[in-house]
Amino acid sequence: MFDEWDTWQAIVRFIHIISGVLWIGILYYFNLVQVPAFAKMDAAARGSVVMHLVPRALFLFRYSALSTIVFGIVWIVLRALELEDQNAATSYFATDPFKSIIIGGGLGIIMFLNVWAIIWPNQKKVIAATTATVTEGTAAPADQPKWARQAFLASRTNVLLSIPMLFFMISAGHLSGRLWN
Amino acid sequence: MKNPLDTIKGTLISGVVLLILIVLIIRICVEA
């Protein structure tokens, strides 16, 4: 009843979803909580938050993003191998659920690239510059607002993309029959 | 600076609009 394919997929699915929850949770925290709060905080408080809170949040953020993508791909591979193993009539890649997943997953990969190629590099620079300003009194680099702005725009884009992404991920299991026919 | 809450509302509305657009495109392609 509960064969090996089910077991492995259940484990991979759980890790993928938990990683995704952590990723999206921190993404929504950044956009709904941190950005508005920063606008109201004074410079000393902002400096402290950037030095002590933001690096921790960003670490969990970028590694949960990586974990989500890796286990998502592993899950797809497992699904495809399972159907092949059972000599199914069609390959997994021709099914309706996969059509939903490839759209959701494609959006997820774009979001992942936003995190590692735009948000993290810019935030790393902001953290380093802020730390230098707070600990040594170095003047803020002229480009610092630009780095912060780029990270913010990429982050807000990810919030926007997360909505269709979540819909297609969820609909793969629940709605794909009706969506694709 | 714009009120951040307006920005978030705008982002979420844009997300829903984007979703509706994608689903509409899929439905149109499937009907064809």
Backbone of each chain as ProteinMPNN parsed JSONL, in Angstrom:
{"seq_chain_A": "MFDEWDTWQAIVRFIHIISGVLWIGILYYFNLVQVPAFAKMDAAARGSVVMHLVPRALFLFRYSALSTIVFGIVWIVLRALELEDQNAATSYFATDPFKSIIIGGGLGIIMFLNVWAIIWPNQKKVIAATTATVTEGTAAPADQPKWARQAFLASRTNVLLSIPMLFFMISAGHLSGRLWN", "coords_chain_A": {"N_chain_A": [[0.832, -1.206, 0.0], [1.81, 1.307, 0.882], [4.331, 2.202, -0.823], [7.881, 2.187, -1.675], [8.325, 4.344, -3.444], [6.317, 6.134, -2.68], [7.162, 6.701, -0.088], [9.698, 7.973, -0.355], [8.925, 10.169, -1.903], [7.143, 11.422, -0.178], [8.855, 12.268, 1.844], [10.579, 14.019, 0.458], [8.709, 15.829, -0.537], [7.802, 16.965, 1.877], [10.124, 18.258, 2.859], [10.568, 20.053, 0.768], [8.229, 21.656, 0.914], [8.294, 22.685, 3.542], [10.698, 24.133, 3.401], [9.917, 25.963, 1.461], [7.873, 27.301, 2.816], [9.333, 28.56, 4.819], [10.975, 30.222, 3.25], [9.079, 31.874, 1.794], [7.773, 32.928, 3.978], [9.788, 34.516, 5.214], [10.284, 36.228, 3.078], [7.785, 37.583, 2.891], [7.816, 38.722, 5.418], [10.02, 40.509, 5.142], [8.937, 42.309, 3.255], [6.37, 43.108, 4.201], [6.749, 43.798, 6.832], [9.47, 44.545, 7.611], [10.42, 46.52, 5.726], [8.408, 48.652, 5.865], [8.781, 49.236, 8.597], [11.451, 50.09, 8.745], [11.223, 52.549, 7.514], [10.213, 54.071, 9.528], [12.034, 53.985, 11.585], [14.797, 55.34, 13.571], [18.148, 56.42, 12.617], [20.153, 55.152, 14.162], [18.84, 52.909, 15.227], [18.172, 51.593, 12.851], [20.731, 51.026, 11.886], [21.594, 49.179, 13.804], [19.723, 47.104, 13.433], [20.328, 46.373, 10.801], [22.881, 45.378, 11.173], [22.57, 43.231, 12.984], [20.086, 41.837, 12.804], [19.216, 41.604, 10.116], [21.272, 40.112, 8.64], [20.978, 37.515, 9.711], [18.32, 36.931, 9.033], [18.553, 37.04, 6.246], [20.317, 34.943, 5.747], [18.832, 32.591, 6.417], [16.818, 33.032, 4.573], [18.055, 32.923, 1.983], [19.145, 30.339, 1.931], [16.941, 28.714, 2.466], [15.561, 29.22, 0.137], [17.26, 28.018, -1.738], [17.138, 25.34, -0.858], [14.406, 24.835, -1.277], [14.209, 24.926, -4.109], [16.044, 22.913, -4.874], [14.954, 20.553, -3.654], [12.487, 20.604, -4.88], [13.135, 20.081, -7.572], [14.268, 17.548, -7.251], [11.971, 16.185, -6.446], [10.354, 16.317, -8.773], [11.963, 14.774, -10.498], [11.83, 12.307, -9.14], [9.095, 11.717, -9.376], [8.883, 11.468, -12.178], [10.576, 9.259, -12.601], [9.2, 7.342, -11.13], [6.806, 6.968, -12.576], [7.877, 5.975, -14.924], [9.003, 3.623, -13.999], [6.748, 2.22, -13.364], [5.846, 1.634, -15.807], [4.031, 3.438, -17.029], [1.393, 4.771, -19.137], [1.753, 7.316, -20.237], [4.545, 9.625, -20.158], [5.634, 11.336, -17.176], [6.082, 13.971, -17.819], [4.224, 14.651, -19.7], [1.863, 14.945, -18.428], [-1.047, 16.64, -16.969], [-0.752, 17.743, -14.301], [2.049, 18.197, -14.332], [2.25, 20.267, -16.185], [1.155, 22.417, -14.761], [2.994, 22.484, -12.668], [5.391, 23.112, -13.991], [5.023, 25.74, -14.73], [4.57, 27.007, -12.231], [6.956, 26.205, -10.983], [8.82, 27.301, -12.729], [8.383, 30.021, -12.268], [9.187, 29.987, -9.629], [11.91, 29.457, -9.933], [12.759, 31.782, -11.198], [12.267, 33.536, -9.083], [14.095, 32.498, -7.258], [16.505, 33.109, -8.567], [16.354, 35.881, -8.453], [16.761, 36.179, -5.694], [19.436, 35.151, -5.207], [21.019, 36.431, -7.148], [20.413, 39.142, -7.174], [19.104, 40.241, -4.785], [20.634, 39.216, -2.524], [23.479, 39.812, -3.21], [23.376, 42.671, -3.296], [22.382, 43.301, -0.742], [24.404, 42.302, 0.829], [26.413, 44.14, 0.34], [25.212, 46.432, 1.394], [25.022, 45.733, 4.098], [27.74, 45.474, 4.774], [28.653, 48.106, 4.294], [27.065, 49.58, 6.078], [27.859, 48.46, 8.512], [30.52, 49.32, 8.535], [30.102, 52.065, 8.703], [28.804, 52.294, 11.202], [30.614, 51.099, 13.052], [33.136, 52.184, 12.488], [32.728, 54.733, 11.684], [32.912, 55.373, 9.034], [32.02, 57.152, 6.066], [28.877, 56.756, 4.41], [28.818, 54.906, 1.38], [28.379, 56.412, -1.874], [26.802, 54.932, -3.564], [25.137, 53.444, -1.977], [22.269, 53.866, -1.452], [21.346, 53.079, -3.944], [21.959, 50.35, -4.044], [20.301, 49.384, -2.008], [17.818, 50.022, -3.036], [17.698, 48.452, -5.4], [17.706, 45.871, -4.282], [15.32, 46.012, -2.857], [13.424, 46.339, -4.944], [13.716, 43.917, -6.351], [12.91, 42.182, -4.356], [10.259, 42.96, -3.915], [9.229, 42.309, -6.409], [9.444, 39.548, -6.198], [7.454, 39.054, -4.274], [5.212, 39.662, -5.791], [5.421, 37.703, -7.844], [5.133, 35.454, -6.298], [2.466, 34.979, -5.934], [1.058, 33.985, -8.379], [2.816, 31.792, -8.562], [2.344, 30.232, -6.209], [-0.341, 29.619, -6.669], [-0.181, 27.965, -8.979], [1.406, 25.87, -8.06], [-0.211, 24.791, -6.036], [-2.485, 24.224, -7.516], [-1.635, 22.199, -9.143], [-1.971, 19.809, -7.815], [-4.667, 19.872, -7.304], [-6.34, 21.082, -9.202], [-5.562, 20.722, -11.769], [-6.635, 19.07, -13.71], [-8.983, 20.363, -14.518], [-8.018, 22.853, -15.243], [-6.341, 22.457, -17.457], [-7.899, 21.28, -19.392]], "CA_chain_A": [[0.0, 0.0, 0.0], [2.686, 2.473, 0.952], [5.571, 1.626, -1.328], [9.096, 3.007, -1.539], [8.164, 5.6, -4.176], [5.523, 7.017, -1.828], [7.95, 7.121, 1.078], [10.686, 8.991, -0.736], [8.258, 11.41, -2.334], [6.581, 12.083, 1.0], [9.959, 12.951, 2.54], [11.043, 15.134, -0.371], [7.629, 16.82, -0.554], [7.778, 17.664, 3.162], [11.268, 19.18, 2.937], [10.327, 21.113, -0.217], [7.185, 22.564, 1.397], [8.791, 23.393, 4.737], [11.671, 25.132, 2.924], [9.16, 27.002, 0.777], [7.169, 28.085, 3.834], [10.338, 29.431, 5.449], [11.38, 31.203, 2.24], [8.014, 32.847, 1.56], [7.533, 33.618, 5.249], [10.78, 35.58, 5.39], [10.038, 37.199, 2.004], [6.646, 38.423, 3.284], [8.281, 39.512, 6.562], [10.821, 41.637, 4.641], [8.129, 43.291, 2.532], [5.222, 43.611, 4.945], [7.12, 44.219, 8.173], [10.751, 45.231, 7.763], [10.519, 47.744, 4.914], [7.644, 49.746, 6.486], [9.357, 49.594, 9.891], [12.668, 50.856, 8.485], [10.855, 53.932, 7.177], [9.862, 54.8, 10.752], [13.086, 53.889, 12.608], [15.868, 56.319, 13.455], [19.353, 55.878, 11.974], [20.867, 54.25, 15.072], [18.082, 51.652, 15.269], [18.337, 50.955, 11.534], [22.099, 50.486, 11.84], [21.622, 47.991, 14.655], [18.949, 46.052, 12.779], [21.089, 45.919, 9.624], [24.055, 44.611, 11.597], [22.309, 42.03, 13.795], [18.879, 41.088, 12.453], [19.106, 41.356, 8.672], [22.115, 39.008, 8.154], [20.361, 36.264, 10.14], [17.135, 36.715, 8.199], [18.991, 36.785, 4.866], [20.926, 33.61, 5.684], [17.736, 31.62, 6.335], [16.098, 33.357, 3.355], [18.662, 32.435, 0.743], [19.338, 28.888, 1.963], [15.646, 28.054, 2.308], [15.264, 29.316, -1.293], [18.056, 26.969, -2.389], [16.565, 24.054, -0.468], [13.114, 24.685, -1.953], [14.439, 24.627, -5.52], [16.714, 21.603, -4.993], [14.018, 19.466, -3.359], [11.448, 20.636, -5.908], [13.661, 19.375, -8.738], [14.366, 16.133, -6.867], [10.614, 15.648, -6.437], [9.96, 16.124, -10.173], [12.727, 13.625, -11.009], [11.267, 11.101, -8.525], [7.791, 11.497, -10.009], [9.122, 10.981, -13.543], [11.145, 7.91, -12.482], [8.164, 6.444, -10.623], [5.893, 6.619, -13.663], [8.64, 5.131, -15.844], [9.165, 2.339, -13.333], [5.465, 1.525, -13.4], [5.486, 1.525, -17.23], [2.811, 4.216, -17.246], [1.099, 5.01, -20.554], [2.441, 8.548, -20.659], [5.605, 10.078, -19.244], [5.177, 12.363, -16.243], [6.209, 15.297, -18.424], [3.076, 14.921, -20.565], [0.649, 15.032, -17.619], [-1.554, 17.972, -16.622], [-0.074, 18.302, -13.115], [3.378, 18.718, -14.652], [2.094, 21.576, -16.85], [1.009, 23.412, -13.702], [4.235, 22.56, -11.897], [6.469, 23.756, -14.745], [4.778, 27.183, -14.651], [4.868, 27.4, -10.849], [8.382, 25.995, -10.736], [9.541, 28.299, -13.51], [8.314, 31.269, -11.5], [10.023, 29.774, -8.45], [13.322, 29.581, -10.316], [12.997, 33.221, -11.383], [12.339, 34.11, -7.735], [15.373, 32.037, -6.689], [17.575, 33.908, -9.187], [16.251, 37.209, -7.843], [17.359, 36.136, -4.361], [20.881, 34.94, -5.184], [21.756, 37.276, -8.094], [20.136, 40.568, -6.986], [18.852, 40.652, -3.399], [21.749, 38.914, -1.626], [24.683, 40.623, -3.456], [23.161, 44.063, -2.903], [22.247, 43.41, 0.707], [25.739, 42.06, 1.405], [27.123, 45.421, 0.272], [24.573, 47.356, 2.337], [25.409, 45.328, 5.45], [29.153, 45.814, 4.966], [28.795, 49.568, 4.368], [26.433, 50.039, 7.325], [28.743, 48.043, 9.603], [31.665, 50.227, 8.533], [29.638, 53.378, 9.18], [28.475, 52.237, 12.625], [31.751, 50.742, 13.909], [34.322, 53.019, 12.276], [32.348, 56.092, 11.298], [33.125, 55.611, 7.592], [30.854, 57.733, 5.404], [28.142, 55.809, 3.567], [29.171, 55.043, -0.047], [27.367, 57.123, -2.661], [25.933, 53.963, -4.238], [24.372, 52.624, -1.03], [20.818, 53.888, -1.698], [21.038, 52.326, -5.166], [21.961, 48.92, -3.702], [19.103, 49.106, -1.216], [16.67, 50.142, -3.938], [17.674, 47.268, -6.277], [17.295, 44.725, -3.465], [13.903, 46.191, -2.555], [12.618, 46.095, -6.148], [13.736, 42.47, -6.618], [12.125, 41.552, -3.304], [8.849, 43.244, -4.178], [8.902, 41.478, -7.577], [9.226, 38.178, -5.717], [6.13, 38.99, -3.646], [4.271, 39.638, -6.902], [5.514, 36.404, -8.523], [4.772, 34.371, -5.382], [1.022, 34.711, -5.994], [0.81, 32.945, -9.373], [3.609, 30.599, -8.254], [1.628, 29.41, -5.24], [-1.551, 29.103, -7.298], [0.114, 26.837, -9.879], [1.894, 24.757, -7.243], [-1.344, 24.184, -5.351], [-3.444, 23.719, -8.491], [-1.12, 20.975, -9.757], [-2.566, 18.65, -7.153], [-6.105, 19.972, -7.047], [-7.168, 21.725, -10.222], [-4.898, 20.667, -13.084], [-7.543, 18.44, -14.674], [-9.903, 21.357, -15.073], [-7.292, 23.996, -15.802], [-5.704, 22.13, -18.722], [-8.813, 20.634, -20.338]], "C_chain_A": [[0.867, 1.257, 0.0], [4.066, 2.033, 0.496], [6.726, 2.618, -1.215], [8.972, 4.331, -2.255], [7.412, 6.609, -3.322], [6.371, 7.576, -0.686], [8.923, 8.223, 0.711], [10.023, 10.298, -1.142], [7.649, 12.147, -1.156], [7.662, 12.872, 1.731], [10.38, 14.189, 1.76], [9.994, 16.243, -0.411], [7.633, 17.644, 0.726], [8.913, 18.683, 3.247], [11.074, 20.347, 1.983], [9.332, 22.141, 0.328], [7.658, 23.346, 2.616], [9.813, 24.463, 4.333], [10.949, 26.298, 2.269], [8.429, 27.903, 1.751], [8.133, 29.063, 4.491], [10.738, 30.562, 4.504], [10.313, 32.294, 2.078], [7.701, 33.626, 2.83], [8.499, 34.77, 5.443], [10.612, 36.643, 4.309], [8.911, 38.16, 2.392], [7.013, 39.269, 4.504], [9.064, 40.725, 6.066], [9.915, 42.73, 4.086], [7.003, 43.896, 3.352], [5.62, 44.222, 6.292], [8.377, 45.093, 8.16], [10.819, 46.542, 6.998], [9.694, 48.891, 5.521], [8.245, 50.195, 7.821], [10.614, 50.443, 9.715], [12.358, 52.318, 8.221], [10.612, 54.758, 8.435], [11.012, 54.841, 11.761], [14.103, 55.006, 12.45], [17.148, 55.62, 13.0], [20.089, 54.88, 12.862], [20.184, 52.886, 15.127], [18.258, 50.884, 13.964], [19.708, 50.304, 11.44], [22.195, 49.188, 12.622], [20.882, 46.821, 14.008], [19.724, 45.49, 11.588], [22.272, 45.054, 10.044], [23.689, 43.282, 12.249], [21.122, 41.198, 13.343], [18.902, 40.652, 11.001], [20.011, 40.212, 8.192], [21.542, 37.635, 8.501], [19.176, 35.923, 9.245], [17.544, 36.341, 6.776], [19.631, 35.408, 4.711], [19.84, 32.543, 5.527], [16.984, 31.779, 5.012], [16.757, 32.709, 2.138], [18.877, 30.926, 0.755], [18.023, 28.121, 1.938], [15.22, 28.127, 0.844], [15.987, 28.202, -2.048], [17.464, 25.593, -2.111], [15.245, 23.794, -1.186], [13.311, 24.253, -3.405], [15.031, 23.215, -5.673], [15.708, 20.475, -4.751], [12.832, 19.456, -4.308], [11.897, 19.864, -7.139], [13.782, 17.881, -8.448], [12.992, 15.482, -6.929], [10.134, 15.358, -7.863], [10.655, 14.884, -10.743], [12.145, 12.312, -10.457], [9.942, 10.718, -9.174], [7.972, 10.866, -11.392], [9.645, 9.543, -13.518], [10.093, 6.908, -12.036], [7.254, 5.993, -11.764], [6.58, 5.71, -14.685], [8.741, 3.714, -15.295], [7.885, 1.511, -13.397], [4.976, 1.322, -14.831], [4.164, 2.221, -17.515], [2.651, 4.531, -18.735], [1.796, 6.264, -21.066], [3.565, 8.86, -19.69], [5.021, 11.17, -18.347], [5.138, 13.724, -16.905], [5.065, 15.631, -19.37], [1.8, 15.13, -19.753], [0.25, 16.479, -17.344], [-0.892, 18.546, -15.362], [1.307, 18.866, -13.447], [3.293, 20.071, -15.347], [1.926, 22.682, -15.808], [2.326, 23.604, -12.963], [5.314, 23.307, -12.665], [6.277, 25.268, -14.758], [5.116, 27.679, -13.249], [6.356, 27.315, -10.555], [9.245, 26.977, -11.505], [9.556, 29.646, -12.808], [9.202, 31.163, -10.264], [11.496, 29.942, -8.771], [13.678, 31.04, -10.588], [13.14, 33.898, -10.017], [13.666, 33.761, -7.08], [16.539, 32.853, -7.252], [17.555, 35.336, -8.662], [16.954, 37.249, -6.5], [18.881, 36.099, -4.446], [21.655, 35.898, -6.087], [21.528, 38.765, -7.845], [20.035, 40.924, -5.505], [20.09, 40.441, -2.532], [23.008, 39.738, -1.943], [24.521, 42.072, -3.025], [23.079, 44.223, -1.392], [23.583, 43.18, 1.407], [26.518, 43.376, 1.447], [26.542, 46.414, 1.27], [25.002, 47.028, 3.762], [26.86, 45.729, 5.733], [29.334, 47.32, 5.139], [28.225, 50.108, 5.67], [27.303, 49.682, 8.515], [29.945, 48.977, 9.696], [31.274, 51.593, 9.077], [29.44, 53.371, 10.686], [29.719, 52.011, 13.482], [32.951, 51.666, 13.728], [34.003, 54.449, 11.88], [32.644, 56.428, 9.851], [31.861, 56.196, 6.978], [30.195, 56.682, 4.523], [28.543, 56.002, 2.11], [28.033, 55.684, -0.829], [26.35, 56.159, -3.263], [24.985, 53.23, -3.292], [22.863, 52.69, -1.245], [20.446, 53.086, -2.949], [21.003, 50.833, -4.874], [20.671, 48.538, -2.972], [17.872, 49.1, -2.107], [16.562, 48.915, -4.837], [17.198, 46.038, -5.514], [15.8, 44.803, -3.18], [13.036, 45.861, -3.764], [12.565, 44.606, -6.48], [12.867, 41.737, -5.604], [10.638, 41.755, -3.527], [8.385, 42.444, -5.393], [8.632, 40.048, -7.138], [7.892, 38.03, -5.015], [5.067, 38.851, -4.734], [4.262, 38.264, -7.57], [5.033, 35.266, -7.621], [3.292, 34.019, -5.508], [0.688, 33.736, -7.112], [1.613, 31.67, -9.097], [2.86, 29.67, -7.31], [0.367, 28.819, -5.855], [-1.228, 27.877, -8.139], [0.659, 25.63, -9.121], [0.717, 24.023, -6.614], [-2.281, 23.534, -6.374], [-2.944, 22.442, -9.15], [-1.784, 19.755, -9.146], [-4.077, 18.661, -7.159], [-6.945, 20.368, -8.238], [-6.682, 21.442, -11.635], [-5.794, 20.026, -14.141], [-8.442, 19.458, -15.335], [-9.189, 22.51, -15.741], [-6.822, 23.716, -17.23], [-6.62, 21.427, -19.715], [-10.072, 21.452, -20.567]], "O_chain_A": [[0.658, 2.161, -0.808], [4.875, 1.556, 1.292], [6.563, 3.736, -0.725], [9.45, 5.349, -1.753], [7.793, 7.776, -3.235], [6.305, 8.763, -0.364], [8.978, 9.267, 1.361], [10.48, 11.384, -0.785], [7.639, 13.378, -1.138], [7.429, 13.993, 2.181], [10.52, 15.273, 2.326], [10.319, 17.428, -0.332], [7.486, 18.866, 0.684], [8.702, 19.825, 3.653], [11.372, 21.491, 2.325], [9.557, 23.347, 0.222], [7.435, 24.554, 2.7], [9.792, 25.572, 4.866], [11.299, 27.461, 2.476], [8.362, 29.117, 1.556], [7.81, 30.233, 4.696], [10.827, 31.72, 4.913], [10.604, 33.483, 2.208], [7.403, 34.819, 2.783], [8.088, 35.876, 5.795], [10.778, 37.832, 4.583], [9.04, 39.376, 2.251], [6.57, 40.412, 4.616], [8.812, 41.846, 6.508], [10.084, 43.911, 4.39], [6.711, 45.084, 3.211], [4.904, 45.069, 6.826], [8.36, 46.23, 8.632], [11.228, 47.564, 7.55], [10.216, 49.994, 5.68], [8.227, 51.382, 8.146], [10.82, 51.407, 10.453], [13.099, 53.212, 8.63], [10.778, 55.978, 8.431], [10.979, 55.641, 12.696], [14.271, 55.56, 11.363], [17.229, 54.391, 12.994], [20.595, 53.87, 12.371], [20.841, 51.845, 15.082], [18.467, 49.671, 13.972], [19.837, 49.172, 10.974], [22.8, 48.217, 12.166], [21.358, 45.686, 14.034], [19.772, 44.276, 11.389], [22.625, 44.103, 9.347], [24.416, 42.302, 12.089], [21.143, 39.975, 13.48], [18.646, 39.49, 10.684], [19.553, 39.395, 7.393], [21.606, 36.706, 7.696], [19.039, 34.798, 8.764], [16.959, 35.443, 6.171], [19.503, 34.778, 3.661], [19.909, 31.7, 4.632], [16.565, 30.794, 4.404], [16.093, 32.028, 1.356], [18.802, 30.289, -0.295], [17.98, 26.995, 1.444], [14.583, 27.198, 0.346], [15.397, 27.529, -2.893], [17.309, 24.78, -3.022], [14.988, 22.681, -1.646], [12.656, 23.323, -3.874], [14.571, 22.428, -6.5], [15.618, 19.545, -5.552], [12.227, 18.406, -4.523], [11.128, 19.078, -7.693], [13.443, 17.049, -9.29], [12.858, 14.356, -7.409], [9.578, 14.293, -8.132], [10.021, 14.048, -11.387], [11.986, 11.336, -11.191], [9.699, 9.551, -9.481], [7.32, 9.88, -11.736], [9.213, 8.708, -14.312], [10.08, 5.765, -12.495], [6.963, 4.806, -11.91], [5.963, 4.8, -15.24], [8.585, 2.735, -16.026], [7.919, 0.283, -13.474], [3.843, 0.895, -15.053], [3.284, 1.658, -18.165], [3.623, 4.557, -19.49], [2.351, 6.285, -22.164], [3.547, 8.419, -18.541], [4.049, 11.836, -18.704], [4.271, 14.544, -16.601], [4.942, 16.777, -19.803], [0.759, 15.458, -20.322], [1.052, 17.405, -17.458], [-0.508, 19.716, -15.353], [1.698, 19.9, -12.905], [4.149, 20.932, -15.139], [2.492, 23.765, -15.958], [2.728, 24.729, -12.667], [6.081, 24.062, -12.067], [7.258, 26.01, -14.794], [5.855, 28.651, -13.089], [6.942, 28.22, -9.963], [10.274, 27.434, -11.009], [10.581, 30.327, -12.752], [9.883, 32.119, -9.894], [12.249, 30.504, -7.975], [14.773, 31.487, -10.246], [14.026, 34.73, -9.82], [14.291, 34.601, -6.432], [17.446, 33.242, -6.516], [18.607, 35.939, -8.45], [17.654, 38.211, -6.183], [19.552, 36.924, -3.827], [22.83, 36.16, -5.83], [22.351, 39.583, -8.254], [20.765, 41.785, -5.014], [20.551, 41.375, -1.875], [23.574, 40.325, -1.02], [25.442, 42.646, -2.443], [23.637, 45.164, -0.829], [23.864, 43.782, 2.444], [27.185, 43.694, 2.432], [27.282, 47.153, 1.918], [25.309, 47.926, 4.546], [27.167, 46.258, 6.802], [30.073, 47.764, 6.017], [28.819, 50.985, 6.298], [27.476, 50.491, 9.427], [30.345, 49.38, 10.788], [32.031, 52.206, 9.829], [29.846, 54.305, 11.378], [29.877, 52.65, 14.522], [33.698, 51.912, 14.674], [34.902, 55.28, 11.754], [32.635, 57.596, 9.461], [30.753, 55.787, 7.327], [30.871, 55.822, 3.958], [28.606, 57.137, 1.639], [26.863, 55.517, -0.485], [25.186, 56.511, -3.453], [24.122, 52.478, -3.744], [22.217, 51.643, -1.222], [19.371, 52.489, -3.013], [20.137, 50.119, -5.379], [20.04, 47.524, -3.27], [16.986, 48.261, -1.945], [15.468, 48.385, -5.026], [16.393, 45.256, -6.02], [15.094, 43.797, -3.25], [12.021, 45.178, -3.629], [11.511, 44.085, -6.846], [12.17, 40.783, -5.95], [9.846, 40.829, -3.35], [7.258, 41.949, -5.406], [7.709, 39.404, -7.636], [7.249, 36.987, -5.139], [4.147, 38.04, -4.623], [3.19, 37.719, -7.835], [4.58, 34.233, -8.112], [2.9, 32.888, -5.222], [0.069, 32.71, -6.826], [1.129, 30.573, -9.375], [2.747, 28.471, -7.567], [0.033, 27.661, -5.603], [-1.912, 26.858, -8.036], [0.398, 24.489, -9.503], [0.648, 22.794, -6.648], [-2.805, 22.444, -6.145], [-3.749, 21.669, -9.67], [-2.12, 18.796, -9.841], [-4.714, 17.615, -7.038], [-8.13, 20.04, -8.3], [-7.313, 21.87, -12.602], [-5.731, 20.383, -15.317], [-8.647, 19.433, -16.549], [-9.697, 23.085, -16.703], [-6.883, 24.584, -18.101], [-6.162, 21.017, -20.781], [-10.942, 21.044, -21.337]]}, "seq_chain_B": "MKNPLDTIKGTLISGVVLLILIVLIIRICVEA", "coords_chain_B": {"N_chain_B": [[8.076, 59.93, 0.221], [6.173, 57.199, -1.016], [3.407, 55.859, 0.818], [4.195, 52.861, 2.39], [2.264, 50.838, 2.706], [0.453, 51.267, 0.658], [2.062, 50.588, -1.461], [2.422, 47.843, -1.011], [-0.219, 46.935, -1.222], [-0.606, 47.55, -3.917], [1.337, 45.822, -5.024], [0.305, 43.278, -4.338], [-2.178, 43.332, -5.601], [-1.271, 43.558, -8.242], [-0.028, 41.07, -8.425], [-2.213, 39.307, -8.269], [-3.585, 40.131, -10.564], [-1.678, 39.429, -12.501], [-1.733, 36.656, -12.152], [-4.392, 36.084, -12.937], [-4.223, 36.864, -15.607], [-2.366, 34.965, -16.603], [-3.783, 32.559, -16.208], [-5.985, 33.071, -17.864], [-4.72, 33.182, -20.385], [-3.87, 30.54, -20.552], [-6.378, 29.218, -20.611], [-7.437, 30.233, -23.0], [-5.599, 29.211, -24.872], [-6.06, 26.495, -24.503], [-8.725, 26.2, -25.27], [-8.532, 26.721, -27.969]], "CA_chain_B": [[8.023, 58.519, -0.19], [4.802, 56.669, -0.958], [3.066, 55.013, 1.964], [4.54, 51.465, 2.052], [1.082, 49.982, 2.638], [-0.095, 51.399, -0.698], [2.938, 49.818, -2.329], [2.124, 46.414, -0.826], [-1.534, 46.691, -1.837], [-0.352, 47.556, -5.361], [2.063, 44.596, -5.375], [-0.583, 42.116, -4.24], [-3.152, 43.433, -6.696], [-0.55, 43.201, -9.474], [0.174, 39.618, -8.399], [-3.483, 38.664, -8.611], [-3.83, 40.438, -11.985], [-0.758, 38.579, -13.26], [-2.26, 35.299, -12.076], [-5.598, 36.004, -13.792], [-3.754, 36.924, -17.005], [-1.753, 33.68, -16.978], [-4.849, 31.555, -16.315], [-6.759, 33.399, -19.072], [-3.935, 32.765, -21.553], [-3.937, 29.073, -20.613], [-7.722, 28.835, -21.038], [-7.575, 30.564, -24.423], [-4.808, 28.244, -25.644], [-6.686, 25.178, -24.401], [-9.952, 26.211, -26.076], [-8.208, 26.813, -29.404]], "C_chain_B": [[6.592, 57.997, -0.046], [4.611, 55.84, 0.305], [3.34, 53.55, 1.605], [3.323, 50.557, 1.946], [0.427, 50.079, 1.261], [0.736, 50.588, -1.681], [2.619, 48.335, -2.231], [0.785, 46.074, -1.452], [-1.356, 46.601, -3.344], [0.326, 46.271, -5.813], [1.13, 43.399, -5.376], [-1.641, 42.147, -5.339], [-2.491, 43.061, -8.013], [-0.342, 41.7, -9.558], [-1.081, 38.873, -8.802], [-3.815, 38.899, -10.087], [-2.961, 39.563, -12.874], [-1.265, 37.148, -13.301], [-3.462, 35.129, -13.003], [-5.193, 36.006, -15.263], [-3.204, 35.579, -17.462], [-2.835, 32.62, -17.153], [-5.692, 31.806, -17.566], [-6.038, 32.921, -20.327], [-3.989, 31.248, -21.697], [-5.296, 28.634, -21.139], [-7.925, 29.098, -22.524], [-6.835, 29.543, -25.274], [-5.466, 26.873, -25.633], [-7.944, 25.105, -25.259], [-9.646, 26.111, -27.556], [-7.952, 25.449, -30.025]], "O_chain_B": [[5.896, 58.312, 0.919], [5.544, 55.202, 0.793], [2.788, 53.043, 0.63], [3.341, 49.598, 1.175], [-0.096, 49.087, 0.752], [0.205, 49.98, -2.61], [2.552, 47.643, -3.247], [0.651, 45.056, -2.132], [-1.884, 45.691, -3.982], [-0.037, 45.691, -6.837], [1.155, 42.592, -6.305], [-1.961, 41.118, -5.934], [-3.074, 42.334, -8.817], [-0.463, 41.115, -10.633], [-1.027, 37.922, -9.582], [-4.268, 37.988, -10.779], [-3.43, 39.02, -13.874], [-1.236, 36.5, -14.347], [-3.545, 34.159, -13.756], [-5.741, 35.253, -16.068], [-3.521, 35.104, -18.552], [-2.816, 31.866, -18.127], [-6.073, 30.859, -18.254], [-6.648, 32.333, -21.221], [-4.132, 30.724, -22.801], [-5.37, 27.773, -22.017], [-8.516, 28.28, -23.228], [-7.364, 29.06, -26.275], [-5.436, 26.163, -26.638], [-8.208, 24.087, -25.898], [-10.397, 25.497, -28.314], [-7.669, 25.358, -31.22]]}, "name": "protein", "num_of_chains": 2, "seq": "MFDEWDTWQAIVRFIHIISGVLWIGILYYFNLVQVPAFAKMDAAARGSVVMHLVPRALFLFRYSALSTIVFGIVWIVLRALELEDQNAATSYFATDPFKSIIIGGGLGIIMFLNVWAIIWPNQKKVIAATTATVTEGTAAPADQPKWARQAFLASRTNVLLSIPMLFFMISAGHLSGRLWNMKNPLDTIKGTLISGVVLLILIVLIIRICVEA"}
